[in-house]
Amino acid sequence: APETATVESGQVDESSATPAPTSVDTDTTEVTVSSGTEAPEQPAADVVTQTAQPADTESDVATEGVPEQPQSDSDASTTDQPEETPAPVIVDVAQVDGLLTTARDFVSRDRLSHPPGDNAMELYRSVLELDPTNAQAMEGLVEIAGIYATRAGEKFDAGDMAGAALDVERGRKALPDDETLVSLGQRIKYQVEAAAAFAEAENYSNGNNVAVDHARAFERYSEAAEKGHRDAPVAVAAAYANGIGTTRSENQAIFWLKQAAEKGHLEAQYLLGLGLIFGDNVDLETAAFWIQRAVEGGYERAYRVLGWMHQTGTGVERSPTEAIKWGFKGVVGSMRTADDPRRHVLAWEDRFKSVYDEAVSSSESATGPTGEETDSSK
């Protein structure tokens, strides 16, 4: 019977006659090659002896003298076989429908992500484990993320950064890459940093547990303003207008007051109006607009200014009735808020006081625009 040809590399030469059994002795590997047919004995000089190199893997053996074999049809068919198609996912429809129904009920009862283990978010995720492409479960998670985004935005606007951050965190558990939640989370981070900077600025400005340092206070106020702190722009503006902690610049003061006034900051609206009347950049029409906005918002320091404007016809139509109305309210308001911590621009306020006192003393009416004479006559 013919001998079998054995090569440790797994290749067989079936087409050519090979020498009688050839032994390759190495330090690490012994390879025996036998032909499938009888062959005449070869001279000793034809015997090939080599030292095998260490192989990268256990199956790689250097076998010099063994011709490279062409890839067989069986090898090619093994390599070219297409990938197996995954078995179809079998979904328990009844179970999925039950989970979706309960999840929707939990959403209606505000059990979005709590209590743990028994909430809408976890039920929707359970559905996706059973049916990874379930559209209703995906839409449910989007809905939950949207609810938390709305709540976080409302708390952010109200200044509740801790509550807003918690809602962002919960919403991103439902939808980690939701753009609204990611953006809001970044804004909350800035606000927290801004609040810390503002608090430090207040300490330096007022000498709270540290030595008064107006330059350092201005730096921290500016940092807080850049990061969006609501009150910081007014502090920066006051520093510029008064020249405290920085070089005096009314242009910069007006710039920062406008930033805050446009966002509804009442004190900024008042100071902006005052600055546009008594500062270097006079604009009576715009000043009247901002003073009126501050008055409409209930900012009492603006009342007396509006009364004086109506009495003198400065930026508004002259009206004794309106002058008396707002002048009297201004007196009452100033008494109620005299001790409130507020920002002041001394030069603007001193100029207003001067023209206001002059208007009152020159009034021929029995009651001045502030109502002071009426009060004293009583």
C-alpha positions as CSV (number, residue, x, y, z in Angstrom):
1,A,0.0,0.0,0.0
2,P,1.3,3.5,-0.8
3,E,2.7,5.5,2.1
4,T,0.9,8.7,3.1
5,A,2.7,12.1,2.8
6,T,2.6,14.0,6.1
7,V,3.7,17.6,6.4
8,E,3.2,19.4,9.7
9,S,2.3,22.5,7.9
10,G,-0.9,20.8,6.6
11,Q,0.2,20.9,2.8
12,V,0.5,17.8,0.6
13,D,2.3,17.5,-2.7
14,E,0.3,15.0,-4.6
15,S,1.7,15.8,-8.1
16,S,5.5,15.4,-7.9
17,A,7.7,12.5,-6.8
18,T,9.8,13.3,-3.8
19,P,12.9,11.7,-2.6
20,A,12.8,8.8,-0.2
21,P,12.0,9.7,3.3
22,T,13.9,12.8,4.1
23,S,14.5,13.6,7.7
24,V,15.1,17.2,8.9
25,D,16.7,17.2,12.3
26,T,16.5,20.6,14.1
27,D,16.9,21.8,17.6
28,T,13.2,22.3,18.0
29,T,11.3,20.5,15.3
30,E,11.5,17.1,13.5
31,V,9.7,16.9,10.1
32,T,9.3,13.7,8.3
33,V,8.3,13.7,4.6
34,S,7.2,10.5,2.9
35,S,6.3,10.1,-0.8
36,G,3.2,8.4,-2.0
37,T,5.3,6.2,-4.4
38,E,8.5,4.2,-4.3
39,A,11.5,6.1,-5.5
40,P,15.2,5.0,-6.1
41,E,17.5,5.7,-3.3
42,Q,19.3,9.1,-3.7
43,P,22.9,9.8,-3.0
44,A,23.7,11.1,0.4
45,A,24.5,14.5,-1.0
46,D,20.9,15.0,-2.0
47,V,19.7,14.8,1.6
48,V,18.7,18.3,2.9
49,T,19.4,19.1,6.5
50,Q,18.4,22.5,7.9
51,T,18.0,24.2,11.2
52,A,14.4,25.3,11.7
53,Q,13.8,28.8,12.9
54,P,11.5,29.4,15.9
55,A,7.9,29.7,14.5
56,D,5.5,32.5,15.3
57,T,2.9,30.0,16.1
58,E,2.9,26.3,16.9
59,S,1.6,25.5,13.4
60,D,4.3,27.4,11.5
61,V,7.3,25.3,10.7
62,A,10.0,26.2,8.2
63,T,10.3,23.3,5.7
64,E,12.7,24.2,3.1
65,G,12.6,21.9,0.1
66,V,8.9,21.3,0.2
67,P,7.3,23.0,-2.8
68,E,4.5,25.5,-2.1
69,Q,1.2,24.0,-2.9
70,P,-1.6,25.7,-4.8
71,Q,-4.7,26.4,-2.8
72,S,-7.1,23.6,-3.2
73,D,-10.7,24.0,-4.2
74,S,-11.8,23.0,-0.7
75,D,-9.6,25.7,0.8
76,A,-11.0,28.4,-1.5
77,S,-14.5,27.4,-0.9
78,T,-13.9,27.7,2.9
79,T,-12.4,31.2,2.5
80,D,-15.1,32.5,0.1
81,Q,-18.1,31.3,2.1
82,P,-20.5,34.2,2.9
83,E,-21.1,35.1,6.5
84,E,-24.0,33.3,8.1
85,T,-27.2,35.2,8.4
86,P,-28.1,35.8,12.1
87,A,-31.1,33.9,13.3
88,P,-34.3,36.1,13.4
89,V,-35.1,37.6,16.8
90,I,-38.3,36.0,18.2
91,V,-40.3,38.7,20.0
92,D,-42.9,38.0,22.6
93,V,-45.5,40.4,21.3
94,A,-47.8,40.1,24.3
95,Q,-45.0,40.8,26.8
96,V,-43.8,43.8,24.8
97,D,-47.3,45.3,24.5
98,G,-47.7,44.8,28.3
99,L,-44.5,46.6,29.1
100,L,-45.3,49.5,26.7
101,T,-48.8,49.9,28.2
102,T,-47.4,50.1,31.7
103,A,-44.6,52.5,30.7
104,R,-47.1,54.9,29.1
105,D,-49.2,54.8,32.3
106,F,-46.1,55.6,34.4
107,V,-45.4,58.6,32.2
108,S,-48.9,59.9,32.7
109,R,-48.3,59.5,36.5
110,D,-44.9,61.2,36.4
111,R,-43.0,58.0,37.2
112,L,-40.4,58.8,34.6
113,S,-37.3,57.5,36.2
114,H,-38.3,56.9,39.8
115,P,-38.8,54.8,41.9
116,P,-35.9,52.7,40.9
117,G,-36.9,49.4,39.2
118,D,-40.5,50.5,38.7
119,N,-40.6,53.5,36.3
120,A,-41.3,54.3,32.6
121,M,-37.6,54.7,31.6
122,E,-36.6,51.2,32.8
123,L,-39.7,49.6,31.2
124,Y,-38.9,51.2,27.8
125,R,-35.3,49.9,28.1
126,S,-36.7,46.4,28.9
127,V,-38.7,46.6,25.7
128,L,-35.6,47.4,23.7
129,E,-33.8,44.4,25.2
130,L,-36.5,42.2,23.8
131,D,-37.0,44.1,20.6
132,P,-34.0,46.4,19.8
133,T,-35.8,48.2,17.0
134,N,-39.1,48.9,18.8
135,A,-40.1,52.4,17.6
136,Q,-42.6,53.0,20.5
137,A,-40.0,52.3,23.1
138,M,-37.5,54.7,21.4
139,E,-40.2,57.4,21.1
140,G,-41.0,56.9,24.8
141,L,-37.4,57.6,25.8
142,V,-37.4,60.7,23.6
143,E,-40.5,61.9,25.3
144,I,-39.0,61.4,28.8
145,A,-35.9,63.3,27.8
146,G,-38.0,66.1,26.5
147,I,-40.0,66.4,29.7
148,Y,-36.8,66.6,31.7
149,A,-35.3,69.2,29.3
150,T,-38.4,71.4,29.8
151,R,-38.2,71.1,33.5
152,A,-34.5,71.8,33.6
153,G,-34.9,74.9,31.5
154,E,-37.6,76.3,33.7
155,K,-35.5,75.7,36.8
156,F,-32.5,77.3,35.1
157,D,-34.5,80.4,34.3
158,A,-35.6,80.6,37.9
159,G,-32.0,80.4,39.1
160,D,-32.3,76.9,40.6
161,M,-29.1,75.5,39.2
162,A,-29.1,72.4,41.5
163,G,-32.6,71.4,40.4
164,A,-31.8,72.0,36.8
165,A,-28.7,69.9,36.9
166,L,-30.6,67.0,38.5
167,D,-33.2,67.1,35.7
168,V,-30.5,67.2,33.0
169,E,-28.8,64.2,34.6
170,R,-32.1,62.2,34.6
171,G,-33.0,63.2,31.1
172,R,-29.6,62.1,29.7
173,K,-30.1,58.7,31.3
174,A,-33.0,58.4,28.8
175,L,-31.3,60.0,25.9
176,P,-27.5,60.6,26.6
177,D,-26.8,62.6,23.4
178,D,-29.9,64.8,23.4
179,E,-28.6,68.2,22.1
180,T,-30.9,70.3,24.3
181,L,-29.9,68.5,27.5
182,V,-26.2,68.5,26.6
183,S,-26.3,72.3,25.9
184,L,-28.3,73.0,29.0
185,G,-25.8,71.0,31.1
186,Q,-23.0,73.2,29.8
187,R,-24.9,76.4,30.6
188,I,-25.5,75.1,34.1
189,K,-21.8,74.4,34.5
190,Y,-21.0,78.0,33.5
191,Q,-23.6,79.4,35.9
192,V,-22.2,77.4,38.8
193,E,-18.8,78.7,38.0
194,A,-20.1,82.2,37.5
195,A,-21.9,82.1,40.8
196,A,-18.7,81.2,42.6
197,A,-16.8,84.0,40.8
198,F,-19.5,86.5,41.7
199,A,-19.5,85.5,45.4
200,E,-15.8,85.9,45.6
201,A,-16.1,89.3,43.9
202,E,-18.6,90.4,46.5
203,N,-16.3,89.3,49.3
204,Y,-13.4,91.4,47.8
205,S,-15.7,94.3,47.2
206,N,-17.2,94.4,50.7
207,G,-14.3,93.0,52.7
208,N,-16.2,89.9,53.8
209,N,-13.5,87.8,55.6
210,V,-10.8,89.3,53.3
211,A,-9.2,92.6,52.8
212,V,-11.0,94.9,50.4
213,D,-9.5,94.6,46.9
214,H,-11.5,96.4,44.2
215,A,-9.2,95.4,41.4
216,R,-9.5,91.7,42.3
217,A,-13.3,92.2,42.8
218,F,-13.5,93.7,39.3
219,E,-11.6,90.7,37.8
220,R,-14.0,88.3,39.4
221,Y,-17.1,90.3,38.5
222,S,-15.9,90.3,34.9
223,E,-15.4,86.6,34.9
224,A,-18.8,86.1,36.3
225,A,-20.3,88.4,33.7
226,E,-18.6,86.6,30.8
227,K,-20.0,83.3,32.0
228,G,-23.5,84.6,32.1
229,H,-24.2,85.6,35.7
230,R,-27.4,87.7,35.8
231,D,-26.2,90.4,38.2
232,A,-22.5,90.6,37.3
233,P,-22.9,92.9,34.3
234,V,-24.4,95.6,36.5
235,A,-21.5,95.3,38.9
236,V,-19.0,95.5,36.0
237,A,-20.8,98.6,34.6
238,A,-20.9,100.3,37.9
239,A,-17.1,99.7,38.3
240,Y,-16.5,101.2,34.9
241,A,-18.8,104.2,35.5
242,N,-17.3,105.0,38.9
243,G,-13.7,104.1,37.9
244,I,-13.4,101.7,40.9
245,G,-11.1,98.7,40.4
246,T,-10.6,99.6,36.8
247,T,-10.1,102.6,34.5
248,R,-13.2,104.7,34.2
249,S,-15.1,104.2,30.9
250,E,-18.7,105.3,30.3
251,N,-18.8,103.5,27.0
252,Q,-18.0,100.2,28.7
253,A,-20.5,101.0,31.4
254,I,-23.3,101.6,28.9
255,F,-22.3,98.4,27.0
256,W,-22.6,96.2,30.0
257,L,-25.8,97.8,31.3
258,K,-27.4,97.3,27.9
259,Q,-26.4,93.6,28.0
260,A,-28.3,93.1,31.3
261,A,-31.2,95.5,30.5
262,E,-32.1,93.6,27.3
263,K,-32.4,90.4,29.4
264,G,-34.9,92.1,31.7
265,H,-32.7,93.2,34.6
266,L,-34.6,96.1,36.2
267,E,-31.7,97.7,38.0
268,A,-29.7,97.7,34.7
269,Q,-32.7,99.3,32.9
270,Y,-32.9,102.1,35.5
271,L,-29.1,102.8,35.5
272,L,-29.0,102.7,31.7
273,G,-31.8,105.2,31.4
274,L,-30.1,107.4,34.0
275,G,-26.7,107.2,32.2
276,L,-28.3,108.1,28.9
277,I,-29.6,111.3,30.5
278,F,-26.8,112.4,32.8
279,G,-23.8,110.6,31.3
280,D,-21.5,111.4,28.4
281,N,-23.6,109.5,25.9
282,V,-26.9,111.4,26.0
283,D,-29.9,109.8,24.2
284,L,-33.1,111.1,25.8
285,E,-35.5,109.0,23.7
286,T,-33.7,105.8,24.5
287,A,-33.4,106.8,28.1
288,A,-37.2,107.3,28.4
289,F,-37.7,103.8,27.0
290,W,-35.5,102.1,29.6
291,I,-36.8,104.2,32.5
292,Q,-40.4,103.3,31.5
293,R,-39.4,99.6,31.2
294,A,-38.0,99.8,34.8
295,V,-41.1,101.5,36.1
296,E,-43.4,98.9,34.4
297,G,-41.3,96.2,36.1
298,G,-41.9,97.8,39.5
299,Y,-38.4,99.1,40.1
300,E,-39.1,101.9,42.5
301,R,-35.8,103.9,42.0
302,A,-37.1,104.7,38.5
303,Y,-40.4,106.3,39.7
304,R,-39.0,109.6,40.8
305,V,-36.9,109.9,37.6
306,L,-40.0,109.3,35.4
307,G,-41.9,111.9,37.5
308,W,-39.1,114.5,36.9
309,M,-39.1,113.6,33.2
310,H,-42.8,114.3,32.9
311,Q,-42.5,117.5,34.9
312,T,-39.7,118.9,32.7
313,G,-40.6,117.2,29.4
314,T,-37.3,115.5,29.3
315,G,-37.5,112.6,26.7
316,V,-41.3,112.4,27.2
317,E,-44.4,114.6,26.9
318,R,-44.7,117.2,29.7
319,S,-47.6,116.1,32.0
320,P,-48.1,117.6,35.5
321,T,-50.5,114.8,36.3
322,E,-48.0,112.1,35.5
323,A,-45.3,114.1,37.2
324,I,-47.3,114.2,40.5
325,K,-48.3,110.5,40.1
326,W,-44.8,109.1,39.7
327,G,-43.1,111.7,41.8
328,F,-45.2,110.8,44.8
329,K,-44.6,107.1,44.2
330,G,-40.9,107.8,44.0
331,V,-40.9,109.3,47.4
332,V,-42.7,106.3,48.9
333,G,-40.6,103.8,47.0
334,S,-37.3,105.5,48.1
335,M,-38.3,105.3,51.7
336,R,-39.2,101.6,51.5
337,T,-35.9,100.6,49.7
338,A,-33.5,103.0,51.3
339,D,-31.5,100.2,53.0
340,D,-31.5,97.8,50.0
341,P,-28.1,96.8,48.6
342,R,-28.0,98.4,45.2
343,R,-25.5,99.4,42.6
344,H,-24.8,103.2,42.3
345,V,-23.2,105.4,39.7
346,L,-22.4,108.4,41.8
347,A,-21.9,111.0,39.1
348,W,-25.2,110.2,37.3
349,E,-27.1,110.1,40.6
350,D,-25.6,113.4,41.8
351,R,-26.6,115.1,38.6
352,F,-30.1,113.8,38.8
353,K,-30.5,115.0,42.4
354,S,-29.3,118.5,41.4
355,V,-31.8,118.9,38.6
356,Y,-34.6,117.2,40.5
357,D,-34.2,119.6,43.5
358,E,-34.1,122.5,41.1
359,A,-37.3,121.4,39.5
360,V,-39.1,121.0,42.8
361,S,-38.0,124.4,44.1
362,S,-39.1,126.2,41.0
363,S,-42.5,124.6,40.7
364,E,-45.4,127.0,41.0
365,S,-47.8,124.2,41.7
366,A,-49.2,123.6,45.2
367,T,-47.9,120.1,44.9
368,G,-44.5,119.3,43.4
369,P,-43.8,116.3,41.3
370,T,-42.7,114.3,44.3
371,G,-45.7,115.1,46.4
372,E,-43.4,116.4,49.2
373,E,-45.3,119.7,49.7
374,T,-48.6,117.8,49.7
375,D,-47.3,115.6,52.5
376,S,-46.0,118.4,54.6
377,S,-49.1,120.5,54.2
378,K,-51.1,117.7,55.7
